[in-house]
């Protein structure tokens, strides 16, 4: 918990994409500070979700074809629609063999929005 806000609400991308709106081939963007260029933000602006999977504990994961190297963990997985940018999840795994990786969703309640989160 932070003791004070770090940004105004209008400066923060919402977490509001409903689970039923998330699907393979959905355009996404992955951007962050990766190990090969730690002082410069890099982003793959032309990638897509490739599937929805689950980890060993049954938790939902988004698979994507975004380029990301070691150090991309923690980067936001974003999407854009007519209302603007939205955060779908957070990168947790970059493939070492090819472009792609996995992200955990930030929206966990079925049919809910980020406003439902504590």
Secondary structure, DSSP 8 states (H G I E B T S, - for coil): --SS-SS-GGGS-B----GGG--TT-EEEEEE--GGGTTS-EEEEEEEEEEEEE-TTS-EEEEE-----TT-TT-EEEEEETTEEEEEEEEEEE-SSSS-EEEEES--STT--GGG--
